[in-house]
Amino acid sequence: MFSVSVVYIAVGSLVTGLVVSYVYFRIRDKWFLSTARHEAKKMLEDAKAESERLKNESKIQLKEHMFQTKMELEKEGKEKRKDLQNWEKRLLSKEENLDKRINMLDLKEEKIKKTEQEITRAEEKVQSELLLYKNKVKETQDKLERLTGITTDEAKRIQVSMIVDEARLEAGKKLKEIEDNLKEESEKKAKHVISTAIQRYSGEFVSERTVSVVNLPGDEMKGRIIGREGRNIRAIEAATGVDLIIDDTPETVVISGFDPVRREIARLSVEKLIVDGRIHPGRIEEIVEKVRKDVEKEIKEAGERALFEVGIHNVHNEILKLIGSLKYRTSYSQNQLVHSLEVSFFCGLMAAELGLDEKLAKRAGLLHDIGKAVDHSMEGSHAQIGADIAKKYGESQEILHAIRAHHEEEKPETILAVLVQAADALSSARPGARREMLESYIKRVEDLEKISYSFSGVERAYAIQAGREIRVMVKSDQVNDEAAANLSRDIAKKIEDELSYPGQVRVTVIRETRAVGVAK
């Protein structure tokens, strides 16, 4: 009985719990549903409000865009209207000009018609007068034939013979005049070409000696160079082929040798031995051999630089070495490599002025003295030696002839040979090229300035362009413009009377007036 009651109680509790749970869940679901509806309603209202706001903003932006577009269209319309007005004005102006031209053409056409009518009348008059003249000539010829007994054809032949004789005489005179003028013009042209080449090229010059001098750090080094019983100095002389002169001159050794390349090898070797400090026959031979290779490399590089400077190629390697060895060869204190480059440039400049092959002229100028690289060890003149070398290594006949003829050992027969001869003379004779001409050149420049200062009113005078021009500054308060022109002629006349010089000297008188104001 007790257990049944307990069961009833348990069942009742369970039913009560289920009912309570059902009620709780129903209430909760209603609350959630109410809350969700409220939030959905709120979100819908917010969405409507946002939509209204975006709609209003879009309307405002659309109105602004329409207003901006309207303003731009109005502005563009104004500009186009302005352009159309300008075009209209231009068209009206062109129409007016066309009307004027049409009127002028009408007037010219009327004038041309009148002129044609006058010409027609004049032609008719001339024809009638010509016919009358022919009749008179015929009557006169008939009278002359009757009086002289010579027909018209015979008279014509006599007259033609006289005219031919006179024409031959006049032609001879004219031919002589043309020959004289041609000679004068050719001389002027030659002077112009040479002076142009001189002005366009200004080369440096190098002054070298026939012996080389090595400075020593002290006189005790002389004994080390001589060595025990002179073995060191003999080893140096045997290895280099030069003479070493060690005398009383303090701290100096003189290297003497006819071959400039050997002399340079000896000079560099002695300098390296002094720096190295180990001076004995074995070391001497080692240093000399190393220096010889360095000098041979420098000779080749010098030849390559020379070919590059003048812009020629396809030169045999042996000729290239000979060109480079001219770097150590001098003549009258003028470096032969520099001289050959100058001759090459001068030949090229003059060939360009004459419309000839510039590269061929440069090649001939560069190779004209290659014989001097070996003339100390071969018999014959350097021109003939150079031509033989060039022939051996495949140079053209034009080049060979130019080399042989540049010292008149062979008569120049081509323009190229004459150009090389002239360029060689230019390079040798230019101011400063050779030592014996430097003093005379300086004296001439000093005389030019001295002559300018001899005139009153001259403030300063400068000789420029290697003495080819003198610029004279005058005092503006003492020399006016007319007097300046007269002064230039007077100075030029005095220079002609008192000085001897190649080419011509330009006299430029400069009169300067200055006005200075100061702003405070």
C-alpha positions as CSV (number, residue, x, y, z in Angstrom):
1,M,0.0,0.0,0.0
2,F,2.9,2.2,0.8
3,S,4.7,1.5,-2.5
4,V,1.6,2.3,-4.5
5,S,1.3,5.7,-2.8
6,V,4.9,6.3,-3.6
7,V,4.3,5.4,-7.2
8,Y,1.4,7.8,-7.4
9,I,3.4,10.5,-5.8
10,A,6.3,10.0,-8.3
11,V,3.9,9.9,-11.2
12,G,2.3,13.1,-10.0
13,S,5.6,14.8,-9.6
14,L,6.6,13.8,-13.1
15,V,3.4,15.0,-14.6
16,T,3.7,18.3,-12.7
17,G,7.3,18.7,-13.9
18,L,6.3,18.1,-17.5
19,V,3.5,20.6,-17.3
20,V,5.8,23.2,-15.7
21,S,8.4,22.6,-18.4
22,Y,5.8,22.9,-21.2
23,V,4.5,26.1,-19.8
24,Y,8.1,27.5,-19.4
25,F,9.1,26.7,-22.9
26,R,5.8,28.1,-24.3
27,I,6.4,31.4,-22.4
28,R,10.1,31.5,-23.5
29,D,9.2,30.9,-27.2
30,K,6.6,33.7,-27.1
31,W,9.2,36.0,-25.5
32,F,11.8,35.2,-28.2
33,L,9.2,35.6,-30.9
34,S,8.1,39.0,-29.6
35,T,11.7,40.1,-29.3
36,A,12.5,38.9,-32.9
37,R,9.5,40.7,-34.3
38,H,10.5,43.9,-32.4
39,E,14.0,43.8,-33.8
40,A,12.8,43.0,-37.3
41,K,10.4,45.9,-37.2
42,K,13.2,48.2,-35.9
43,M,15.6,46.9,-38.7
44,L,12.9,47.6,-41.3
45,E,12.4,51.1,-40.1
46,D,16.2,51.7,-40.1
47,A,16.4,50.3,-43.6
48,K,13.6,52.6,-44.7
49,A,15.3,55.6,-43.1
50,E,18.7,54.7,-44.7
51,S,17.0,54.2,-48.0
52,E,15.4,57.6,-47.8
53,R,18.6,59.2,-46.8
54,L,20.5,57.6,-49.7
55,K,17.7,58.6,-52.1
56,N,18.0,62.2,-50.9
57,E,21.8,62.2,-51.3
58,S,21.6,60.7,-54.8
59,K,19.1,63.4,-55.8
60,I,21.5,66.1,-54.4
61,Q,24.5,64.5,-56.2
62,L,22.5,64.2,-59.4
63,K,21.5,67.9,-59.2
64,E,25.2,68.9,-58.6
65,H,26.4,66.8,-61.5
66,M,23.7,68.2,-63.8
67,F,24.7,71.7,-62.7
68,Q,28.4,71.1,-63.3
69,T,27.7,69.5,-66.6
70,K,25.5,72.4,-67.6
71,M,28.3,74.9,-66.6
72,E,30.9,72.9,-68.6
73,L,28.6,72.7,-71.6
74,E,28.0,76.5,-71.4
75,K,31.7,77.2,-71.1
76,E,32.5,74.9,-74.1
77,G,29.7,76.5,-76.0
78,K,31.1,80.0,-75.3
79,E,34.6,78.9,-76.5
80,K,33.2,77.3,-79.6
81,R,31.2,80.5,-80.3
82,K,34.3,82.5,-79.8
83,D,36.3,80.2,-82.2
84,L,33.5,80.5,-84.8
85,Q,33.6,84.3,-84.5
86,N,37.4,84.2,-85.0
87,W,37.0,81.9,-88.0
88,E,34.3,84.2,-89.4
89,K,36.6,87.2,-89.0
90,R,39.4,85.3,-90.8
91,L,37.1,84.2,-93.6
92,L,35.9,87.8,-94.0
93,S,39.5,89.0,-94.1
94,K,40.5,86.4,-96.6
95,E,37.4,87.2,-98.8
96,E,38.5,90.9,-98.7
97,N,42.0,89.9,-99.7
98,L,40.7,87.7,-102.5
99,D,38.6,90.5,-103.8
100,K,41.5,92.8,-103.8
101,R,43.7,90.2,-105.6
102,I,41.0,89.5,-108.2
103,N,40.7,93.3,-108.8
104,M,44.5,93.5,-109.2
105,L,44.5,90.5,-111.5
106,D,41.8,92.1,-113.6
107,L,43.9,95.3,-113.8
108,K,47.0,93.3,-114.7
109,E,45.1,91.3,-117.4
110,E,43.9,94.5,-119.0
111,K,47.4,95.9,-118.8
112,I,48.8,92.7,-120.4
113,K,46.2,92.9,-123.2
114,K,47.2,96.5,-123.9
115,T,50.9,95.5,-123.9
116,E,50.2,92.6,-126.3
117,Q,48.4,94.9,-128.7
118,E,51.4,97.4,-128.5
119,I,53.8,94.5,-129.1
120,T,51.8,93.3,-132.1
121,R,51.8,96.8,-133.6
122,A,55.5,97.1,-132.9
123,E,56.2,93.7,-134.6
124,E,54.2,94.8,-137.7
125,K,56.3,98.0,-137.8
126,V,59.5,96.1,-137.4
127,Q,58.6,93.6,-140.1
128,S,57.8,96.4,-142.5
129,E,61.1,98.2,-141.6
130,L,63.0,94.9,-142.0
131,L,61.5,94.3,-145.4
132,L,62.5,97.8,-146.4
133,Y,66.0,97.3,-145.0
134,K,66.4,94.0,-146.9
135,N,65.5,95.8,-150.1
136,K,68.0,98.5,-149.4
137,V,70.7,96.0,-148.6
138,K,70.0,94.1,-151.8
139,E,70.2,97.3,-153.8
140,T,73.5,98.2,-152.0
141,Q,75.0,94.8,-152.7
142,D,74.1,95.0,-156.4
143,K,75.8,98.4,-156.5
144,L,78.9,97.1,-154.7
145,E,79.2,94.1,-156.9
146,R,79.0,96.3,-160.0
147,L,81.6,98.7,-158.6
148,T,84.1,96.2,-157.1
149,G,83.6,93.3,-159.4
150,I,83.4,90.9,-156.4
151,T,80.4,88.8,-155.7
152,T,78.7,88.7,-152.3
153,D,79.9,85.2,-151.5
154,E,83.5,86.2,-152.2
155,A,83.1,89.3,-150.0
156,K,81.7,87.0,-147.2
157,R,84.7,84.7,-147.5
158,I,87.1,87.6,-147.2
159,Q,85.2,89.1,-144.2
160,V,85.0,85.6,-142.5
161,S,88.8,85.2,-143.0
162,M,89.4,88.6,-141.4
163,I,87.1,87.8,-138.5
164,V,88.8,84.4,-138.0
165,D,92.3,86.1,-137.8
166,E,91.0,88.7,-135.4
167,A,89.3,86.0,-133.3
168,R,92.5,83.9,-133.2
169,L,94.5,87.0,-132.0
170,E,91.9,87.8,-129.4
171,A,91.7,84.1,-128.4
172,G,95.5,84.1,-127.9
173,K,95.4,87.2,-125.8
174,K,92.4,85.8,-123.8
175,L,94.2,82.4,-123.3
176,K,97.3,84.2,-122.0
177,E,95.1,86.2,-119.6
178,I,93.3,83.0,-118.5
179,E,96.6,81.2,-117.9
180,D,97.9,84.1,-115.8
181,N,94.6,84.3,-113.8
182,L,94.6,80.6,-113.4
183,K,98.1,80.6,-112.1
184,E,97.3,83.4,-109.7
185,E,94.1,81.7,-108.5
186,S,95.8,78.4,-108.1
187,E,98.4,80.0,-105.9
188,K,95.7,81.7,-103.9
189,K,93.8,78.4,-103.5
190,A,97.0,76.6,-102.4
191,K,97.7,79.3,-99.9
192,H,94.1,79.1,-98.7
193,V,94.3,75.3,-98.3
194,I,97.6,75.5,-96.4
195,S,96.5,78.4,-94.1
196,T,93.2,76.6,-93.4
197,A,95.0,73.4,-92.5
198,I,97.4,75.4,-90.2
199,Q,94.5,77.2,-88.5
200,R,92.5,74.0,-87.9
201,Y,95.4,72.1,-86.4
202,S,97.5,73.1,-83.4
203,G,99.9,70.5,-82.2
204,E,102.0,70.2,-79.1
205,F,105.7,69.9,-79.5
206,V,108.2,67.9,-77.5
207,S,111.9,68.9,-77.0
208,E,114.1,65.9,-76.4
209,R,117.9,65.3,-76.3
210,T,120.1,62.9,-78.1
211,V,121.4,61.6,-74.8
212,S,119.5,60.5,-71.7
213,V,120.4,61.5,-68.2
214,V,119.7,59.5,-65.0
215,N,119.7,61.3,-61.7
216,L,121.3,59.4,-58.8
217,P,120.3,59.5,-55.1
218,G,124.0,60.1,-54.2
219,D,127.5,59.9,-55.6
220,E,128.1,56.6,-53.8
221,M,125.6,55.0,-56.3
222,K,128.2,55.6,-59.1
223,G,130.5,53.1,-57.6
224,R,127.8,50.4,-57.3
225,I,126.8,51.0,-61.0
226,I,130.5,50.6,-62.0
227,G,130.9,47.5,-59.8
228,R,134.0,45.6,-58.9
229,E,136.6,46.1,-61.7
230,G,133.8,47.6,-63.8
231,R,131.8,44.4,-64.3
232,N,128.4,46.0,-63.6
233,I,128.9,48.8,-66.1
234,R,130.2,46.4,-68.7
235,A,127.2,44.2,-68.2
236,I,124.8,47.1,-68.6
237,E,126.5,48.3,-71.8
238,A,126.6,44.7,-73.2
239,A,122.9,44.1,-72.4
240,T,121.6,47.4,-73.8
241,G,124.1,48.3,-76.5
242,V,124.7,51.8,-75.2
243,D,127.6,53.7,-73.5
244,L,127.3,54.8,-69.9
245,I,129.3,58.0,-69.2
246,I,130.1,58.4,-65.5
247,D,132.2,61.5,-64.9
248,D,132.6,64.2,-62.3
249,T,129.1,65.6,-62.8
250,P,127.5,65.1,-59.3
251,E,124.7,62.6,-58.9
252,T,124.3,62.0,-62.7
253,V,124.9,59.2,-65.2
254,V,124.8,60.0,-68.9
255,I,123.5,57.3,-71.3
256,S,124.8,57.8,-74.9
257,G,123.6,55.7,-77.8
258,F,122.6,56.3,-81.4
259,D,119.5,54.0,-81.2
260,P,116.9,55.9,-79.2
261,V,115.0,52.7,-78.3
262,R,118.2,51.1,-76.8
263,R,118.9,54.4,-75.0
264,E,115.4,54.4,-73.5
265,I,115.7,50.7,-72.4
266,A,119.1,51.5,-70.8
267,R,117.6,54.6,-68.9
268,L,114.7,52.6,-67.5
269,S,116.9,49.7,-66.6
270,V,119.4,51.9,-64.7
271,E,116.5,53.6,-62.9
272,K,115.0,50.2,-61.9
273,L,118.3,48.9,-60.7
274,I,118.8,52.0,-58.5
275,V,115.4,51.5,-57.0
276,D,115.9,47.8,-56.5
277,G,119.4,48.1,-55.0
278,R,120.6,44.7,-56.2
279,I,123.1,45.6,-58.9
280,H,125.1,42.6,-60.3
281,P,125.4,41.1,-63.7
282,G,122.7,38.5,-63.3
283,R,120.2,41.0,-61.9
284,I,121.2,43.5,-64.7
285,E,120.4,41.0,-67.5
286,E,117.0,40.1,-65.8
287,I,116.0,43.8,-65.4
288,V,117.1,44.7,-69.0
289,E,115.1,41.8,-70.5
290,K,112.0,42.8,-68.5
291,V,112.4,46.5,-69.5
292,R,112.9,45.5,-73.1
293,K,109.6,43.7,-73.1
294,D,107.9,46.7,-71.5
295,V,109.3,49.1,-74.0
296,E,108.3,46.8,-76.9
297,K,104.8,46.7,-75.4
298,E,104.8,50.5,-75.1
299,I,106.0,50.8,-78.8
300,K,103.1,48.7,-80.0
301,E,100.6,50.6,-77.9
302,A,102.0,53.9,-79.2
303,G,101.6,52.7,-82.7
304,E,98.0,51.6,-82.0
305,R,97.2,55.0,-80.4
306,A,98.6,56.7,-83.5
307,L,96.5,54.7,-85.9
308,F,93.5,55.2,-83.7
309,E,94.0,59.0,-83.6
310,V,94.3,59.4,-87.4
311,G,91.5,56.8,-88.0
312,I,93.3,54.3,-90.3
313,H,93.4,50.5,-90.2
314,N,94.7,47.4,-92.0
315,V,98.3,48.3,-91.3
316,H,100.8,45.5,-91.0
317,N,102.0,44.6,-87.5
318,E,105.7,45.4,-88.4
319,I,104.8,48.8,-89.7
320,L,102.7,49.4,-86.5
321,K,105.8,48.7,-84.5
322,L,108.0,51.0,-86.6
323,I,105.4,53.8,-86.1
324,G,105.4,53.3,-82.4
325,S,109.2,53.3,-82.2
326,L,109.2,56.8,-83.7
327,K,108.1,57.9,-80.2
328,Y,111.8,57.6,-79.2
329,R,113.2,59.2,-82.3
330,T,113.9,62.9,-82.7
331,S,115.1,65.1,-85.6
332,Y,116.3,68.7,-84.8
333,S,114.8,68.2,-81.3
334,Q,111.3,67.4,-82.9
335,N,109.7,64.1,-81.8
336,Q,109.2,62.0,-85.0
337,L,105.9,60.3,-83.8
338,V,104.4,63.7,-83.1
339,H,105.7,65.0,-86.4
340,S,104.2,62.1,-88.3
341,L,100.9,62.6,-86.6
342,E,100.9,66.3,-87.5
343,V,101.8,65.5,-91.1
344,S,98.9,63.0,-91.2
345,F,96.5,65.5,-89.8
346,F,97.7,68.3,-92.2
347,C,97.4,65.9,-95.2
348,G,93.9,64.9,-94.2
349,L,92.8,68.6,-93.7
350,M,94.2,69.7,-97.0
351,A,92.7,66.6,-98.8
352,A,89.3,67.4,-97.3
353,E,89.6,71.0,-98.6
354,L,90.5,69.8,-102.1
355,G,87.8,67.1,-102.1
356,L,90.3,64.2,-102.2
357,D,90.5,60.9,-100.3
358,E,91.1,62.0,-96.7
359,K,91.9,58.6,-95.3
360,L,94.5,57.8,-98.0
361,A,96.1,61.2,-97.4
362,K,96.3,60.6,-93.6
363,R,97.8,57.2,-94.2
364,A,100.5,58.6,-96.5
365,G,101.3,61.4,-94.0
366,L,101.6,58.9,-91.1
367,L,103.9,56.5,-93.0
368,H,106.1,59.1,-94.7
369,D,108.9,59.0,-92.1
370,I,108.8,55.3,-91.0
371,G,112.3,55.0,-92.5
372,K,113.7,57.1,-89.7
373,A,112.8,54.2,-87.3
374,V,115.6,52.1,-88.8
375,D,117.8,54.5,-90.8
376,H,120.5,54.3,-88.1
377,S,121.0,50.6,-88.9
378,M,120.5,50.6,-92.7
379,E,122.2,52.3,-95.6
380,G,120.3,54.9,-97.6
381,S,118.0,57.9,-97.1
382,H,115.1,57.5,-94.8
383,A,112.7,58.2,-97.6
384,Q,113.9,55.3,-99.7
385,I,114.2,53.0,-96.7
386,G,110.6,53.9,-95.7
387,A,109.3,53.2,-99.2
388,D,111.1,49.8,-99.3
389,I,109.6,48.9,-95.9
390,A,106.1,50.0,-97.0
391,K,106.4,48.0,-100.3
392,K,107.6,44.9,-98.3
393,Y,104.4,45.0,-96.2
394,G,101.9,45.6,-99.0
395,E,101.3,49.4,-99.1
396,S,99.9,50.8,-102.4
397,Q,102.0,52.5,-105.1
398,E,100.5,55.9,-104.3
399,I,101.7,55.6,-100.7
400,L,105.2,54.4,-101.9
401,H,105.5,57.3,-104.3
402,A,104.4,59.8,-101.7
403,I,107.1,58.5,-99.2
404,R,109.9,58.6,-101.8
405,A,109.0,62.0,-103.1
406,H,108.5,63.9,-99.8
407,H,112.2,65.1,-99.9
408,E,112.4,65.6,-103.7
409,E,114.4,62.4,-104.1
410,E,111.8,61.5,-106.6
411,K,109.8,64.1,-108.5
412,P,106.2,64.3,-107.1
413,E,103.8,63.1,-109.8
414,T,100.6,62.9,-107.8
415,I,98.5,65.3,-105.8
416,L,99.0,63.0,-102.8
417,A,102.8,63.3,-103.0
418,V,102.6,67.1,-103.2
419,L,100.3,67.1,-100.1
420,V,102.7,65.0,-98.1
421,Q,105.6,67.2,-99.1
422,A,103.6,70.4,-98.1
423,A,102.4,68.9,-94.9
424,D,105.9,67.8,-94.0
425,A,107.2,71.3,-94.5
426,L,104.3,72.7,-92.5
427,S,105.0,70.5,-89.5
428,S,108.7,71.2,-89.6
429,A,108.4,74.9,-90.1
430,R,105.5,75.8,-87.7
431,P,106.4,77.9,-84.7
432,G,108.1,75.9,-81.9
433,A,108.4,72.7,-83.9
434,R,112.2,72.9,-84.1
435,R,114.4,74.5,-81.6
436,E,116.4,76.7,-84.0
437,M,113.1,78.3,-85.2
438,L,111.6,79.1,-81.8
439,E,113.7,82.2,-81.2
440,S,112.9,83.7,-84.6
441,Y,109.2,83.0,-84.0
442,I,109.3,84.7,-80.6
443,K,111.2,87.7,-82.0
444,R,108.5,88.1,-84.8
445,V,105.7,88.0,-82.2
446,E,107.5,90.6,-80.1
447,D,108.0,92.8,-83.2
448,L,104.3,92.6,-84.1
449,E,103.4,94.0,-80.6
450,K,106.2,96.5,-80.7
451,I,105.0,97.9,-84.1
452,S,101.4,98.2,-82.6
453,Y,102.7,100.1,-79.6
454,S,104.5,102.6,-81.8
455,F,101.3,104.3,-82.7
456,S,99.6,106.9,-80.4
457,G,96.4,106.0,-78.7
458,V,97.2,102.3,-78.4
459,E,96.5,100.9,-74.9
460,R,97.3,97.2,-75.3
461,A,98.4,94.9,-78.1
462,Y,98.3,91.1,-78.3
463,A,99.8,88.8,-80.9
464,I,97.6,85.7,-81.2
465,Q,97.0,82.7,-83.5
466,A,100.8,82.0,-83.7
467,G,101.5,85.5,-84.9
468,R,98.8,85.4,-87.7
469,E,96.7,88.1,-85.9
470,I,97.4,91.2,-83.8
471,R,94.7,92.6,-81.7
472,V,95.0,96.2,-80.7
473,M,93.0,97.9,-77.9
474,V,92.9,101.7,-78.3
475,K,91.9,104.4,-75.9
476,S,88.3,105.5,-76.8
477,D,88.9,109.1,-75.7
478,Q,91.9,109.5,-78.1
479,V,90.9,107.4,-81.1
480,N,87.4,107.6,-82.7
481,D,85.8,105.1,-85.1
482,E,87.3,106.6,-88.2
483,A,90.7,106.9,-86.7
484,A,90.5,103.2,-85.6
485,A,89.9,102.1,-89.2
486,N,92.8,104.2,-90.4
487,L,95.0,102.9,-87.6
488,S,94.4,99.2,-88.7
489,R,95.6,100.1,-92.2
490,D,98.6,102.0,-90.9
491,I,99.7,99.1,-88.6
492,A,99.2,96.6,-91.4
493,K,101.3,98.8,-93.8
494,K,104.1,99.1,-91.3
495,I,104.1,95.3,-90.7
496,E,104.4,94.7,-94.4
497,D,107.3,97.2,-94.7
498,E,109.3,96.1,-91.7
499,L,108.6,92.3,-91.1
500,S,108.9,89.2,-93.2
501,Y,106.5,86.4,-92.3
502,P,104.6,83.5,-93.9
503,G,101.0,83.9,-95.0
504,Q,99.2,87.0,-93.8
505,V,98.7,88.9,-90.6
506,R,95.3,90.2,-89.6
507,V,95.2,93.5,-87.7
508,T,92.1,94.0,-85.6
509,V,91.6,97.3,-83.8
510,I,89.2,97.3,-80.9
511,R,87.7,100.5,-79.6
512,E,85.5,100.0,-76.5
513,T,83.3,102.6,-74.8
514,R,81.9,101.9,-71.4
515,A,79.1,103.6,-69.5
516,V,78.7,102.7,-65.8
517,G,75.7,103.6,-63.6
518,V,75.4,102.7,-59.9
519,A,72.0,102.0,-58.4
520,K,71.8,102.8,-54.6
